[in-house]
Amino acid sequence: MEPENLAVIDVESEPIDNFVEPEELEETEQWYSALQIQGLLRLSKAGLQQSISKLQSIYGLDITTLRRGAARATQYSELARKACKLLNAGKLSELRKLVENAPTASPASQVSTLTISEYTPVLDRRIAELKLVSTSNSASLNQNVMQLLQQIATENQAAQQRDSDLDNAEINAAQNRGAARALAVFQAEQKAQAEVLAQLRAMKLGGAE
C-alpha cells in the first residue's frame, strides 16, 4: 500500500506545479503606464529610462519585452517592473536569473511594433521638422537676398549722388575761374583806359599853356 500512496502523491504534485506556471506567465503579460510603474518603483522619469537602458544594453533584454507604444501611450511590462526593482535593489544574481528566463519577442511582432508604434510617428515628426526648417531657411534666405539687393541699390544711389556732386563742384569751380579771369581782364582794361585818359588830359592842359 505504501508504494501506491507514494505514486498518488507524485501524480498530485505535478498539476500543482503546472498550475503555478500559467500564473507566472500571466503576470509577465501585465502592462503599466509610465506613471504607474514610476509609482511602483519609486523612480523619476529619468531614473526609469536609465534603468530600462541598462537592462537593454547591459543585460541584453529586448526592448519590446520591456516597453511598447510611444509618447504618452508608452507602457511598461511586468518584466520591466521586476527587472528594474531587482536592478535598483542591487540583487544582480536574481536579476540574471530573471533575464535568463525572460521571453524573447518574435521578429514579426518586433518589427510590427517598432514600425507602427514607434518609428512611424518619429519619422512623421522628423519630416515635419525638416519641412519647417526648410521653409524657415528659405524665408530667411529670401529676406537676406532682399536686404542685400536693397543695400546694393542704396550704395549705387549714393555713388551716383557723389558723382553728381563732384560734377557740380567741378562746373562751379570752372565758372568761378572764368569769372575771376573776366573780372581781372575788365579791371586791367579799365585801369589802362583811365591811365590813357589821364595822359591825354594832361597833354591837353600842357598845350593850352
DOLO-856561 format. One record per atom (N, C-alpha, C): residue number from 1; residue in three letters; atom name; x, y, z. Coordinates in steps of 0.02 Angstrom, whole numbers. Example, Ala and Ser with C-alpha at 12.3 -4.5 7.8 and 13.67 -1.06 7.14 Angstrom:
2
REC  nr rest atom     c1     c2     c3
REC   1  ALA    N    660   -284    390
REC   1  ALA   CA    615   -225    390
REC   1  ALA    C    660   -165    390
REC   2  SER    N    642   -112    354
REC   2  SER   CA    684    -53    357
REC   2  SER    C    645      2    394
# end
This chain:
209
REC  nr rest atom     c1     c2     c3
REC   1  MET    N     41    -60      0
REC   1  MET   CA      0      0      0
REC   1  MET    C     43     63      0
REC   2  GLU    N     99     61     32
REC   2  GLU   CA    141    121     35
REC   2  GLU    C    165    143    -33
REC   3  PRO    N    190     96    -76
REC   3  PRO   CA    209    119   -143
REC   3  PRO    C    153    152   -180
REC   4  GLU    N     91    128   -172
REC   4  GLU   CA     35    159   -207
REC   4  GLU    C     23    230   -182
REC   5  ASN    N     30    240   -116
REC   5  ASN   CA     20    307    -89
REC   5  ASN    C     73    355   -116
REC   6  LEU    N    136    331   -121
REC   6  LEU   CA    188    373   -148
REC   6  LEU    C    174    391   -220
REC   7  ALA    N    149    344   -258
REC   7  ALA   CA    133    357   -328
REC   7  ALA    C     78    409   -334
REC   8  VAL    N     29    404   -290
REC   8  VAL   CA    -26    453   -291
REC   8  VAL    C      0    522   -275
REC   9  ILE    N     45    526   -226
REC   9  ILE   CA     73    591   -207
REC   9  ILE    C    112    622   -264
REC  10  ASP    N    151    581   -300
REC  10  ASP   CA    189    607   -356
REC  10  ASP    C    143    633   -411
REC  11  VAL    N     90    597   -423
REC  11  VAL   CA     44    618   -476
REC  11  VAL    C      9    682   -458
REC  12  GLU    N     -9    690   -394
REC  12  GLU   CA    -43    750   -373
REC  12  GLU    C      3    811   -372
REC  13  SER    N     67    800   -364
REC  13  SER   CA    113    857   -361
REC  13  SER    C    123    890   -429
REC  14  GLU    N    115    852   -483
REC  14  GLU   CA    126    880   -549
REC  14  GLU    C     76    933   -568
REC  15  PRO    N     11    922   -558
REC  15  PRO   CA    -37    975   -575
REC  15  PRO    C    -25   1039   -536
REC  16  ILE    N      0   1033   -474
REC  16  ILE   CA     12   1093   -434
REC  16  ILE    C     66   1136   -467
REC  17  ASP    N    121   1103   -489
REC  17  ASP   CA    174   1140   -522
REC  17  ASP    C    150   1170   -588
REC  18  ASN    N    112   1131   -624
REC  18  ASN   CA     87   1155   -688
REC  18  ASN    C     37   1212   -679
REC  19  PHE    N      5   1214   -622
REC  19  PHE   CA    -44   1266   -610
REC  19  PHE    C     -9   1333   -593
REC  20  VAL    N     51   1330   -567
REC  20  VAL   CA     86   1391   -548
REC  20  VAL    C    114   1427   -610
REC  21  GLU    N    137   1389   -659
REC  21  GLU   CA    170   1419   -717
REC  21  GLU    C    125   1466   -756
REC  22  PRO    N     62   1449   -770
REC  22  PRO   CA     19   1497   -806
REC  22  PRO    C     12   1562   -769
REC  23  GLU    N      7   1559   -701
REC  23  GLU   CA      1   1621   -663
REC  23  GLU    C     62   1665   -673
REC  24  GLU    N    121   1634   -673
REC  24  GLU   CA    182   1673   -683
REC  24  GLU    C    184   1703   -753
REC  25  LEU    N    160   1664   -803
REC  25  LEU   CA    159   1690   -871
REC  25  LEU    C    110   1748   -878
REC  26  GLU    N     53   1742   -843
REC  26  GLU   CA      3   1795   -845
REC  26  GLU    C     30   1859   -814
REC  27  GLU    N     71   1852   -762
REC  27  GLU   CA     99   1912   -730
REC  27  GLU    C    144   1949   -778
REC  28  THR    N    183   1913   -818
REC  28  THR   CA    228   1946   -865
REC  28  THR    C    191   1982   -921
REC  29  GLU    N    127   1966   -931
REC  29  GLU   CA     89   1998   -983
REC  29  GLU    C     55   2061   -959
REC  30  GLN    N     62   2078   -896
REC  30  GLN   CA     31   2138   -869
REC  30  GLN    C     73   2199   -889
REC  31  TRP    N     40   2253   -908
REC  31  TRP   CA     74   2313   -930
REC  31  TRP    C     53   2373   -888
REC  32  TYR    N     98   2419   -878
REC  32  TYR   CA     86   2478   -836
REC  32  TYR    C    101   2541   -876
REC  33  SER    N     65   2594   -858
REC  33  SER   CA     82   2659   -888
REC  33  SER    C    145   2685   -856
REC  34  ALA    N    172   2738   -884
REC  34  ALA   CA    234   2767   -858
REC  34  ALA    C    225   2790   -786
REC  35  LEU    N    169   2823   -772
REC  35  LEU   CA    157   2848   -704
REC  35  LEU    C    148   2790   -655
REC  36  GLN    N    114   2738   -677
REC  36  GLN   CA    103   2681   -633
REC  36  GLN    C    168   2647   -613
REC  37  ILE    N    211   2633   -662
REC  37  ILE   CA    273   2598   -647
REC  37  ILE    C    321   2642   -609
REC  38  GLN    N    320   2708   -622
REC  38  GLN   CA    361   2754   -583
REC  38  GLN    C    339   2754   -510
REC  39  GLY    N    274   2751   -499
REC  39  GLY   CA    249   2749   -431
REC  39  GLY    C    266   2684   -396
REC  40  LEU    N    260   2628   -432
REC  40  LEU   CA    276   2563   -402
REC  40  LEU    C    350   2557   -386
REC  41  LEU    N    392   2583   -429
REC  41  LEU   CA    464   2577   -419
REC  41  LEU    C    494   2636   -381
REC  42  ARG    N    453   2688   -371
REC  42  ARG   CA    476   2750   -339
REC  42  ARG    C    536   2779   -376
REC  43  LEU    N    527   2785   -441
REC  43  LEU   CA    580   2812   -484
REC  43  LEU    C    553   2874   -521
REC  44  SER    N    599   2920   -535
REC  44  SER   CA    581   2976   -578
REC  44  SER    C    580   2953   -650
REC  45  LYS    N    558   2996   -694
REC  45  LYS   CA    557   2979   -765
REC  45  LYS    C    627   2965   -791
REC  46  ALA    N    675   3006   -770
REC  46  ALA   CA    745   2996   -792
REC  46  ALA    C    773   2931   -763
REC  47  GLY    N    756   2918   -700
REC  47  GLY   CA    781   2857   -669
REC  47  GLY    C    753   2795   -702
REC  48  LEU    N    690   2797   -721
REC  48  LEU   CA    659   2740   -756
REC  48  LEU    C    693   2729   -823
REC  49  GLN    N    704   2783   -861
REC  49  GLN   CA    736   2775   -926
REC  49  GLN    C    807   2748   -920
REC  50  GLN    N    843   2769   -868
REC  50  GLN   CA    910   2743   -857
REC  50  GLN    C    909   2669   -842
REC  51  SER    N    862   2648   -801
REC  51  SER   CA    856   2577   -784
REC  51  SER    C    839   2536   -846
REC  52  ILE    N    792   2560   -887
REC  52  ILE   CA    773   2524   -947
REC  52  ILE    C    833   2520   -995
REC  53  SER    N    871   2574   -999
REC  53  SER   CA    930   2575  -1043
REC  53  SER    C    981   2524  -1019
REC  54  LYS    N    992   2518   -954
REC  54  LYS   CA   1040   2469   -927
REC  54  LYS    C   1016   2398   -941
REC  55  LEU    N    952   2386   -931
REC  55  LEU   CA    926   2319   -944
REC  55  LEU    C    934   2299  -1017
REC  56  GLN    N    929   2348  -1060
REC  56  GLN   CA    935   2333  -1131
REC  56  GLN    C   1008   2326  -1153
REC  57  SER    N   1051   2373  -1131
REC  57  SER   CA   1120   2374  -1155
REC  57  SER    C   1165   2325  -1118
REC  58  ILE    N   1155   2319  -1051
REC  58  ILE   CA   1200   2277  -1011
REC  58  ILE    C   1175   2205  -1008
REC  59  TYR    N   1111   2197   -996
REC  59  TYR   CA   1084   2129   -985
REC  59  TYR    C   1052   2100  -1048
REC  60  GLY    N   1048   2139  -1101
REC  60  GLY   CA   1027   2113  -1165
REC  60  GLY    C    953   2098  -1171
REC  61  LEU    N    912   2129  -1130
REC  61  LEU   CA    839   2118  -1136
REC  61  LEU    C    813   2154  -1197
REC  62  ASP    N    768   2121  -1233
REC  62  ASP   CA    738   2151  -1292
REC  62  ASP    C    692   2208  -1269
REC  63  ILE    N    698   2265  -1302
REC  63  ILE   CA    659   2324  -1283
REC  63  ILE    C    584   2311  -1289
REC  64  THR    N    564   2267  -1337
REC  64  THR   CA    493   2254  -1346
REC  64  THR    C    464   2212  -1289
REC  65  THR    N    506   2178  -1250
REC  65  THR   CA    482   2142  -1192
REC  65  THR    C    479   2187  -1131
REC  66  LEU    N    507   2247  -1136
REC  66  LEU   CA    507   2294  -1080
REC  66  LEU    C    458   2351  -1091
REC  67  ARG    N    451   2371  -1153
REC  67  ARG   CA    412   2432  -1166
REC  67  ARG    C    377   2426  -1233
REC  68  ARG    N    319   2458  -1237
REC  68  ARG   CA    283   2460  -1300
REC  68  ARG    C    247   2527  -1305
REC  69  GLY    N    228   2546  -1366
REC  69  GLY   CA    195   2610  -1377
REC  69  GLY    C    245   2667  -1381
REC  70  ALA    N    219   2728  -1386
REC  70  ALA   CA    262   2786  -1392
REC  70  ALA    C    229   2846  -1359
REC  71  ALA    N    271   2894  -1341
REC  71  ALA   CA    248   2957  -1310
REC  71  ALA    C    206   2942  -1248
REC  72  ARG    N    147   2973  -1244
REC  72  ARG   CA    105   2964  -1185
REC  72  ARG    C     73   2895  -1181
REC  73  ALA    N     72   2860  -1238
REC  73  ALA   CA     42   2793  -1239
REC  73  ALA    C     93   2738  -1222
REC  74  THR    N    153   2757  -1201
REC  74  THR   CA    204   2707  -1184
REC  74  THR    C    183   2667  -1123
REC  75  GLN    N    192   2601  -1126
REC  75  GLN   CA    177   2556  -1071
REC  75  GLN    C    238   2513  -1056
REC  76  TYR    N    242   2491   -993
REC  76  TYR   CA    299   2450   -970
REC  76  TYR    C    272   2384   -944
REC  77  SER    N    309   2330   -960
REC  77  SER   CA    286   2263   -944
REC  77  SER    C    300   2245   -871
REC  78  GLU    N    270   2189   -850
REC  78  GLU   CA    284   2162   -783
REC  78  GLU    C    357   2142   -778
REC  79  LEU    N    385   2118   -833
REC  79  LEU   CA    456   2101   -834
REC  79  LEU    C    498   2162   -820
REC  80  ALA    N    479   2218   -850
REC  80  ALA   CA    516   2281   -839
REC  80  ALA    C    512   2301   -765
REC  81  ARG    N    453   2293   -736
REC  81  ARG   CA    445   2311   -665
REC  81  ARG    C    490   2268   -621
REC  82  LYS    N    488   2202   -632
REC  82  LYS   CA    528   2157   -591
REC  82  LYS    C    603   2169   -601
REC  83  ALA    N    623   2178   -664
REC  83  ALA   CA    694   2187   -679
REC  83  ALA    C    720   2253   -650
REC  84  CYS    N    682   2306   -657
REC  84  CYS   CA    702   2370   -629
REC  84  CYS    C    707   2367   -553
REC  85  LYS    N    660   2332   -523
REC  85  LYS   CA    660   2326   -450
REC  85  LYS    C    722   2290   -426
REC  86  LEU    N    739   2234   -459
REC  86  LEU   CA    799   2196   -440
REC  86  LEU    C    863   2237   -454
REC  87  LEU    N    863   2272   -509
REC  87  LEU   CA    922   2312   -528
REC  87  LEU    C    935   2367   -478
REC  88  ASN    N    883   2403   -458
REC  88  ASN   CA    892   2458   -412
REC  88  ASN    C    904   2434   -340
REC  89  ALA    N    883   2371   -326
REC  89  ALA   CA    896   2343   -260
REC  89  ALA    C    965   2311   -256
REC  90  GLY    N    999   2307   -313
REC  90  GLY   CA   1065   2277   -313
REC  90  GLY    C   1065   2201   -310
REC  91  LYS    N   1008   2170   -323
REC  91  LYS   CA   1002   2096   -323
REC  91  LYS    C   1018   2071   -393
REC  92  LEU    N   1082   2074   -410
REC  92  LEU   CA   1103   2059   -478
REC  92  LEU    C   1098   1985   -495
REC  93  SER    N   1110   1941   -446
REC  93  SER   CA   1105   1870   -460
REC  93  SER    C   1033   1851   -477
REC  94  GLU    N    986   1878   -439
REC  94  GLU   CA    915   1865   -455
REC  94  GLU    C    897   1896   -522
REC  95  LEU    N    926   1954   -536
REC  95  LEU   CA    912   1988   -599
REC  95  LEU    C    936   1946   -658
REC  96  ARG    N    996   1915   -650
REC  96  ARG   CA   1022   1873   -704
REC  96  ARG    C    978   1813   -717
REC  97  LYS    N    952   1784   -663
REC  97  LYS   CA    906   1727   -671
REC  97  LYS    C    842   1749   -707
REC  98  LEU    N    818   1807   -688
REC  98  LEU   CA    758   1833   -721
REC  98  LEU    C    770   1845   -795
REC  99  VAL    N    830   1871   -811
REC  99  VAL   CA    846   1884   -881
REC  99  VAL    C    851   1820   -920
REC 100  GLU    N    881   1767   -889
REC 100  GLU   CA    888   1703   -923
REC 100  GLU    C    821   1672   -940
REC 101  ASN    N    771   1683   -897
REC 101  ASN   CA    705   1654   -908
REC 101  ASN    C    657   1702   -944
REC 102  ALA    N    682   1760   -962
REC 102  ALA   CA    638   1810   -993
REC 102  ALA    C    619   1788  -1063
REC 103  PRO    N    558   1801  -1085
REC 103  PRO   CA    537   1784  -1153
REC 103  PRO    C    570   1831  -1203
REC 104  THR    N    577   1808  -1264
REC 104  THR   CA    604   1849  -1318
REC 104  THR    C    549   1863  -1367
REC 105  ALA    N    550   1924  -1393
REC 105  ALA   CA    498   1944  -1440
REC 105  ALA    C    511   1912  -1508
REC 106  SER    N    458   1892  -1541
REC 106  SER   CA    465   1863  -1608
REC 106  SER    C    484   1918  -1657
REC 107  PRO    N    523   1903  -1709
REC 107  PRO   CA    543   1954  -1757
REC 107  PRO    C    485   1990  -1789
REC 108  ALA    N    430   1953  -1804
REC 108  ALA   CA    373   1985  -1838
REC 108  ALA    C    341   2036  -1793
REC 109  SER    N    329   2017  -1729
REC 109  SER   CA    297   2065  -1684
REC 109  SER    C    342   2123  -1668
REC 110  GLN    N    408   2111  -1666
REC 110  GLN   CA    455   2164  -1651
REC 110  GLN    C    455   2216  -1707
REC 111  VAL    N    459   2192  -1769
REC 111  VAL   CA    460   2239  -1825
REC 111  VAL    C    395   2277  -1829
REC 112  SER    N    338   2242  -1818
REC 112  SER   CA    274   2275  -1822
REC 112  SER    C    267   2327  -1768
REC 113  THR    N    288   2311  -1707
REC 113  THR   CA    282   2359  -1652
REC 113  THR    C    325   2420  -1663
REC 114  LEU    N    387   2410  -1684
REC 114  LEU   CA    432   2466  -1693
REC 114  LEU    C    410   2510  -1751
REC 115  THR    N    384   2478  -1803
REC 115  THR   CA    366   2517  -1862
REC 115  THR    C    304   2559  -1851
REC 116  ILE    N    252   2529  -1823
REC 116  ILE   CA    188   2563  -1815
REC 116  ILE    C    188   2608  -1754
REC 117  SER    N    212   2583  -1698
REC 117  SER   CA    204   2619  -1635
REC 117  SER    C    259   2670  -1621
REC 118  GLU    N    319   2656  -1647
REC 118  GLU   CA    375   2699  -1629
REC 118  GLU    C    405   2735  -1689
REC 119  TYR    N    424   2697  -1741
REC 119  TYR   CA    461   2726  -1795
REC 119  TYR    C    419   2774  -1837
REC 120  THR    N    357   2756  -1852
REC 120  THR   CA    317   2798  -1896
REC 120  THR    C    302   2866  -1866
REC 121  PRO    N    279   2872  -1803
REC 121  PRO   CA    268   2939  -1775
REC 121  PRO    C    332   2980  -1772
REC 122  VAL    N    387   2948  -1755
REC 122  VAL   CA    451   2984  -1752
REC 122  VAL    C    471   3008  -1821
REC 123  LEU    N    461   2965  -1871
REC 123  LEU   CA    478   2984  -1940
REC 123  LEU    C    434   3041  -1963
REC 124  ASP    N    369   3039  -1947
REC 124  ASP   CA    324   3092  -1966
REC 124  ASP    C    344   3158  -1934
REC 125  ARG    N    362   3154  -1869
REC 125  ARG   CA    384   3216  -1835
REC 125  ARG    C    448   3242  -1866
REC 126  ARG    N    493   3197  -1884
REC 126  ARG   CA    556   3219  -1913
REC 126  ARG    C    545   3252  -1981
REC 127  ILE    N    500   3223  -2021
REC 127  ILE   CA    484   3252  -2086
REC 127  ILE    C    454   3321  -2077
REC 128  ALA    N    408   3327  -2029
REC 128  ALA   CA    377   3392  -2016
REC 128  ALA    C    429   3443  -1993
REC 129  GLU    N    475   3421  -1951
REC 129  GLU   CA    528   3466  -1929
REC 129  GLU    C    572   3488  -1987
REC 130  LEU    N    589   3441  -2031
REC 130  LEU   CA    630   3458  -2089
REC 130  LEU    C    594   3508  -2135
REC 131  LYS    N    529   3497  -2145
REC 131  LYS   CA    490   3544  -2185
REC 131  LYS    C    490   3613  -2154
REC 132  LEU    N    481   3615  -2088
REC 132  LEU   CA    479   3679  -2053
REC 132  LEU    C    546   3714  -2059
REC 133  VAL    N    600   3676  -2048
REC 133  VAL   CA    667   3705  -2053
REC 133  VAL    C    681   3729  -2124
REC 134  SER    N    660   3689  -2174
REC 134  SER   CA    672   3708  -2243
REC 134  SER    C    634   3772  -2261
REC 135  THR    N    571   3776  -2238
REC 135  THR   CA    531   3836  -2251
REC 135  THR    C    562   3896  -2217
REC 136  SER    N    583   3887  -2155
REC 136  SER   CA    613   3942  -2118
REC 136  SER    C    678   3965  -2151
REC 137  ASN    N    719   3916  -2172
REC 137  ASN   CA    782   3934  -2205
REC 137  ASN    C    769   3970  -2271
REC 138  SER    N    719   3947  -2308
REC 138  SER   CA    703   3979  -2372
REC 138  SER    C    680   4051  -2361
REC 139  ALA    N    636   4061  -2311
REC 139  ALA   CA    612   4128  -2296
REC 139  ALA    C    670   4173  -2273
REC 140  SER    N    713   4145  -2232
REC 140  SER   CA    771   4184  -2208
REC 140  SER    C    817   4202  -2266
REC 141  LEU    N    828   4153  -2311
REC 141  LEU   CA    871   4166  -2369
REC 141  LEU    C    842   4220  -2414
REC 142  ASN    N    777   4216  -2426
REC 142  ASN   CA    743   4267  -2467
REC 142  ASN    C    749   4336  -2436
REC 143  GLN    N    740   4338  -2370
REC 143  GLN   CA    745   4401  -2334
REC 143  GLN    C    816   4429  -2339
REC 144  ASN    N    866   4386  -2333
REC 144  ASN   CA    936   4408  -2338
REC 144  ASN    C    951   4434  -2408
REC 145  VAL    N    924   4399  -2459
REC 145  VAL   CA    936   4421  -2528
REC 145  VAL    C    904   4489  -2540
REC 146  MET    N    842   4499  -2515
REC 146  MET   CA    809   4563  -2524
REC 146  MET    C    847   4619  -2488
REC 147  GLN    N    871   4605  -2428
REC 147  GLN   CA    910   4655  -2392
REC 147  GLN    C    974   4672  -2428
REC 148  LEU    N   1007   4621  -2457
REC 148  LEU   CA   1069   4633  -2493
REC 148  LEU    C   1056   4674  -2556
REC 149  LEU    N   1002   4658  -2593
REC 149  LEU   CA    986   4696  -2652
REC 149  LEU    C    969   4768  -2635
REC 150  GLN    N    933   4778  -2580
REC 150  GLN   CA    916   4846  -2558
REC 150  GLN    C    979   4885  -2539
REC 151  GLN    N   1025   4850  -2505
REC 151  GLN   CA   1088   4882  -2486
REC 151  GLN    C   1129   4902  -2548
REC 152  ILE    N   1131   4856  -2598
REC 152  ILE   CA   1168   4872  -2659
REC 152  ILE    C   1136   4932  -2695
REC 153  ALA    N   1070   4933  -2698
REC 153  ALA   CA   1036   4989  -2730
REC 153  ALA    C   1050   5055  -2693
REC 154  THR    N   1049   5053  -2628
REC 154  THR   CA   1064   5113  -2589
REC 154  THR    C   1135   5137  -2600
REC 155  GLU    N   1183   5089  -2601
REC 155  GLU   CA   1252   5108  -2613
REC 155  GLU    C   1262   5136  -2684
REC 156  ASN    N   1228   5107  -2733
REC 156  ASN   CA   1233   5133  -2802
REC 156  ASN    C   1205   5204  -2806
REC 157  GLN    N   1149   5215  -2772
REC 157  GLN   CA   1118   5281  -2773
REC 157  GLN    C   1165   5332  -2739
REC 158  ALA    N   1196   5311  -2685
REC 158  ALA   CA   1243   5356  -2650
REC 158  ALA    C   1303   5371  -2695
REC 159  ALA    N   1328   5320  -2731
REC 159  ALA   CA   1385   5331  -2776
REC 159  ALA    C   1367   5379  -2833
REC 160  GLN    N   1306   5370  -2860
REC 160  GLN   CA   1283   5415  -2913
REC 160  GLN    C   1276   5487  -2887
REC 161  GLN    N   1252   5494  -2826
REC 161  GLN   CA   1245   5560  -2797
REC 161  GLN    C   1314   5593  -2786
REC 162  ARG    N   1362   5551  -2764
REC 162  ARG   CA   1430   5578  -2756
REC 162  ARG    C   1459   5601  -2823
REC 163  ASP    N   1449   5561  -2876
REC 163  ASP   CA   1473   5581  -2942
REC 163  ASP    C   1440   5646  -2966
REC 164  SER    N   1375   5651  -2953
REC 164  SER   CA   1339   5712  -2973
REC 164  SER    C   1365   5772  -2935
REC 165  ASP    N   1376   5764  -2870
REC 165  ASP   CA   1402   5819  -2829
REC 165  ASP    C   1472   5840  -2853
REC 166  LEU    N   1514   5790  -2870
REC 166  LEU   CA   1581   5807  -2895
REC 166  LEU    C   1577   5844  -2962
REC 167  ASP    N   1532   5822  -3006
REC 167  ASP   CA   1523   5857  -3070
REC 167  ASP    C   1502   5930  -3059
REC 168  ASN    N   1454   5939  -3015
REC 168  ASN   CA   1431   6007  -3000
REC 168  ASN    C   1487   6049  -2970
REC 169  ALA    N   1527   6019  -2927
REC 169  ALA   CA   1582   6056  -2896
REC 169  ALA    C   1633   6076  -2948
REC 170  GLU    N   1649   6031  -2995
REC 170  GLU   CA   1696   6047  -3048
REC 170  GLU    C   1669   6103  -3093
REC 171  ILE    N   1605   6100  -3109
REC 171  ILE   CA   1574   6152  -3151
REC 171  ILE    C   1576   6219  -3115
REC 172  ASN    N   1558   6220  -3052
REC 172  ASN   CA   1560   6282  -3014
REC 172  ASN    C   1631   6311  -3010
REC 173  ALA    N   1679   6266  -3000
REC 173  ALA   CA   1749   6289  -2997
REC 173  ALA    C   1770   6320  -3063
REC 174  ALA    N   1750   6288  -3119
REC 174  ALA   CA   1768   6314  -3185
REC 174  ALA    C   1734   6382  -3196
REC 175  GLN    N   1671   6387  -3176
REC 175  GLN   CA   1636   6451  -3183
REC 175  GLN    C   1669   6506  -3141
REC 176  ASN    N   1689   6488  -3083
REC 176  ASN   CA   1721   6537  -3039
REC 176  ASN    C   1788   6560  -3069
REC 177  ARG    N   1825   6513  -3097
REC 177  ARG   CA   1888   6531  -3128
REC 177  ARG    C   1877   6577  -3188
REC 178  GLY    N   1826   6560  -3228
REC 178  GLY   CA   1811   6603  -3287
REC 178  GLY    C   1790   6672  -3265
REC 179  ALA    N   1748   6676  -3213
REC 179  ALA   CA   1726   6742  -3189
REC 179  ALA    C   1785   6782  -3162
REC 180  ALA    N   1828   6749  -3127
REC 180  ALA   CA   1887   6783  -3099
REC 180  ALA    C   1931   6810  -3155
REC 181  ARG    N   1942   6771  -3206
REC 181  ARG   CA   1983   6793  -3262
REC 181  ARG    C   1950   6852  -3299
REC 182  ALA    N   1884   6846  -3310
REC 182  ALA   CA   1849   6900  -3344
REC 182  ALA    C   1852   6965  -3304
REC 183  LEU    N   1845   6959  -3239
REC 183  LEU   CA   1848   7018  -3196
REC 183  LEU    C   1917   7049  -3197
REC 184  ALA    N   1968   7006  -3197
REC 184  ALA   CA   2037   7032  -3199
REC 184  ALA    C   2050   7069  -3265
REC 185  VAL    N   2025   7040  -3320
REC 185  VAL   CA   2033   7073  -3385
REC 185  VAL    C   1997   7140  -3386
REC 186  PHE    N   1936   7140  -3360
REC 186  PHE   CA   1896   7202  -3359
REC 186  PHE    C   1931   7255  -3317
REC 187  GLN    N   1957   7234  -3259
REC 187  GLN   CA   1992   7282  -3216
REC 187  GLN    C   2054   7310  -3251
REC 188  ALA    N   2090   7266  -3287
REC 188  ALA   CA   2151   7289  -3322
REC 188  ALA    C   2132   7338  -3377
REC 189  GLU    N   2078   7322  -3413
REC 189  GLU   CA   2056   7368  -3466
REC 189  GLU    C   2035   7435  -3437
REC 190  GLN    N   1999   7435  -3383
REC 190  GLN   CA   1977   7498  -3351
REC 190  GLN    C   2036   7539  -3327
REC 191  LYS    N   2085   7504  -3299
REC 191  LYS   CA   2144   7539  -3274
REC 191  LYS    C   2184   7570  -3331
REC 192  ALA    N   2192   7532  -3384
REC 192  ALA   CA   2229   7558  -3442
REC 192  ALA    C   2193   7617  -3474
REC 193  GLN    N   2127   7609  -3478
REC 193  GLN   CA   2086   7663  -3507
REC 193  GLN    C   2092   7726  -3464
REC 194  ALA    N   2091   7718  -3398
REC 194  ALA   CA   2096   7776  -3353
REC 194  ALA    C   2164   7809  -3360
REC 195  GLU    N   2216   7769  -3365
REC 195  GLU   CA   2284   7797  -3371
REC 195  GLU    C   2292   7836  -3437
REC 196  VAL    N   2267   7807  -3491
REC 196  VAL   CA   2272   7841  -3556
REC 196  VAL    C   2233   7906  -3556
REC 197  LEU    N   2174   7904  -3527
REC 197  LEU   CA   2132   7964  -3523
REC 197  LEU    C   2166   8018  -3482
REC 198  ALA    N   2199   7997  -3429
REC 198  ALA   CA   2234   8046  -3386
REC 198  ALA    C   2291   8078  -3424
REC 199  GLN    N   2328   8039  -3462
REC 199  GLN   CA   2383   8065  -3501
REC 199  GLN    C   2358   8115  -3554
REC 200  LEU    N   2305   8097  -3587
REC 200  LEU   CA   2277   8141  -3639
REC 200  LEU    C   2254   8208  -3608
REC 201  ARG    N   2224   8205  -3552
REC 201  ARG   CA   2201   8266  -3520
REC 201  ARG    C   2261   8309  -3498
REC 202  ALA    N   2313   8273  -3474
REC 202  ALA   CA   2373   8311  -3455
REC 202  ALA    C   2405   8345  -3515
REC 203  MET    N   2410   8309  -3570
REC 203  MET   CA   2439   8337  -3630
REC 203  MET    C   2397   8396  -3655
REC 204  LYS    N   2333   8390  -3651
REC 204  LYS   CA   2289   8443  -3673
REC 204  LYS    C   2297   8506  -3631
REC 205  LEU    N   2304   8494  -3568
REC 205  LEU   CA   2314   8551  -3524
REC 205  LEU    C   2383   8584  -3536
REC 206  GLY    N   2433   8546  -3549
REC 206  GLY   CA   2501   8573  -3562
REC 206  GLY    C   2504   8612  -3627
REC 207  GLY    N   2467   8591  -3676
REC 207  GLY   CA   2466   8626  -3740
REC 207  GLY    C   2430   8691  -3734
REC 208  ALA    N   2383   8696  -3692
REC 208  ALA   CA   2345   8756  -3684
REC 208  ALA    C   2389   8811  -3653
REC 209  GLU    N   2436   8792  -3613
REC 209  GLU   CA   2479   8842  -3581
REC 209  GLU    C   2528   8870  -3634
# end
